[in-house]
Amino acid sequence: MSRAHQPPLVTGISPNEGTSWTKVTIRGENLGTGPADLVGLSICGHNCLLTAEWMSASKIVCHVGPAKDDKGEIIVSTKSGGHGTSTVSFKLLKAEKIGILDQSAVWVDEMNYYDMRTDRNKGISPLSLRPSNPLGIDVDKGKVPLKDLEAIFPGVSGDFTSENFSATWYLIENHSVTSFDQLRMAASNLKKQATRKNEGSLAYVKGGLSTFFEAQDALAAIHQRLASDGTEKVEVSMTQRLENVLNRASDTADTLFQEVLGRKDKADSTRNALNVLQRFKFLFNLPLNIERNIHKGDYDVVINDYEKAKSLFGNTEVPVFKKVYAEVETRIGALRSLLLDKLLETPSTLHDQKRYIRYLSDLHAPGDPAWQCIYAQHKWILGLMQNCKEEFINDQRVGLGAIALDLEGDPRPSALSRIRDTASLKRGCSLRTPPWRYEMPQQVQFVEKLSDVVIGQLPNFWKLWISYVNGSLFSETGEKSGQVEKSKKNARQRQNDFKKMIEEVTHRLVKLVRGALLPSTLTELELRLYGGWESKTELTGPWLTQVIHTVRIIFEALVALEIPNDLLQVIQDLLLELRHHCLLVTLHHTTEDVKRLAEKEDWVVDNEGITSLPAQFEQCMVQMLQSLKEPMETKPGEVNVFVNCLEQLSNKTDGDIDTSHISVDLASPDSFSGLQEDFCEQRLLIILSNCQYLEKHTFLNMAEHFEKHGFTGTDRITQVMKELDESLFDAYIERKSDPIVGSLEPGIYAGYFDWRDCSTPTGVRNYLKEALVNIITVHAEVFTVSKELVPRVLTRIIDGVAEEMSRLMQCVSSFSMNGAIQVHHGHAKAPGRRTQWSCQPAAPFYRGSA
């Protein structure tokens, strides 16, 4: 016998146990050459041929019938190989039997239920067996969307059980990438299934022949009985009686099964309701899920569920769906209100603001939540700044302001610690140490707190606007292009409004600082709004330096945000005025210190003819320059205020020096009235000596310090000093020269002296001796104070005497011979010859004989 005619052999079954109607897969050898070759299949003694599906010579799929044996073999019979054998067995599990009137909680899967008669060996309708894969090959789903298929094939379906079945749709949907060989195999499988279907139909008819024969036998018996009675009356009676019996049987059946059928109808209704609930449980559970997720803060989940429900049931006409969806919309409306309240809540982080704006945008909230948030933040920042001022105004007591500072979480050191660590805390000169040097004034505390508000809130405010402009509030990756474009459009429309907001914040900052430090720069109305500080003590240079440092930090922080310069110009103007004010205050305090030094001057000179005042003045100036280093430093975009302030100071100082600094009226010799004449003149000499030392030494050293600290404009100081020195020198010369010069004319014409009638000169006249003695006295006085002043003073006095003598001689109309001799000798030896008499006693005029 050839291999093709060997008997079938079953080597495996999967699963190897189960209840009736369990689908099993039989594997083995020589299981037939095709569906027509398979003539028998039994499992545990039950014929399973009607449910058998021949797959290949090594594989058969079927359903196990209700066999009598608990365990048995699997026997396959074929035309080509005959009756086969099995090396494996199948165990049939007995299912729990439920009576016809017994209630059961188990649902019957009607889709997989086969209404087969188990008490007779009969077939079933082939229509009840619908394979899930009619082609018998692997399903390979393509990527063609269902909507596209519906558009291409309108009015048809890809479901092979539908009346409008389209084979083309089915192939595109399930086998768009299947190979041609696979499709040829599928065509072969279809042919096999058609053949098996025909055979199944024939078997179905064969299986029902016995029923037909039984019905035929029953009708024949009735007909024979009626024929034996022989009368039509009996036939009618029997027919009527049969009808009555059937009616009574029908009524009895209805009575017996009415409750069962009612429960069945109720169960069907319940099952349909449960199927609806199961199928649409997402919608029915959505209101409760929304409430739970809102409490948990899972807003993303709520938004995703809402979008899904809106796409599925937004336009539904089913009443129950509309009712549930309306409740969903109510919950979403409450969520919108909650998110908007959280968005407008202050304070909040930039991250939370962006998150709530995106949530509201995804929920299609009315209006523009992003702009509402920007507007609320703007009002809140302004309120913080104003409340900061009110907080300090309401508490004017020293020390409590520091408690009011809330710098918690600020990584920067406190202003007080920075002041303590600053070497320039001592303003100007070290002659006096203020008792409050370690207590921060309230105005400085206020500026520190105000800077914390601005630096802490304005950057996030600006970043929120930038995100609103570029659309990143709604999408970091740009996937929500519609919302991004809408945001950009709204931002373009509100650009001027936001610019006004920034201007209002910067102007409020500047006015609050001006109200605390520069109240004179505000109007009366602005003072009522932004002033109100009761402290009348003016801040000193170091505290103003700290304020300037703080305002610069604010400005640099805002510049780093790339805020346009025109919006920050008002802060630069404030910095300019603060620097100007700090310079003037520091110079004023330094001037006061120098004045106190001058008042305490003991007028004791050293070997060089100077007192300790120039050295102390230089020390004060050096300390002042050190304290002004930071305020006068010109940052990018700032103006150098030193030169302008220096000019103003110089103009002011001229008058101060004339009347206050030295307390001398340089135009009047009576300025020292009340003091001894010699004492006043000696002080003038000491002042001249100090001025000369300042010009030759101190100012040179100061110029180096000015250059070291980056200051310019020292030429003006030198010019003022020279003018002061000249004024003082002229005053001294006037006090010394006027008496000598004034005594010449009266001395010459004493005793009715006449140049046209005078005797021969025999000696020096008395008026000339007196002048020479006075000049020698001045020499001794100046030499005692400062040797360097002797040539300068005597030169001016002798020049004055010579000029007066020259004037007097020019006034004489004629001379006698003796007068000419006296004039000639006197003029030749007069003190006016500078090369000969610079620092020597003047030669005497000859005195005529009696």
Order of alpha helices (4+ residues) and beta strands (2+ residues): beta-beta-beta-beta-beta-beta-beta-beta-beta-beta-beta-alpha-alpha-alpha-alpha-alpha-alpha-alpha-alpha-alpha-alpha-alpha-alpha-alpha-alpha-alpha-alpha-alpha-alpha-alpha-alpha-alpha-alpha-alpha-alpha-alpha-beta-alpha-alpha-alpha-alpha-beta
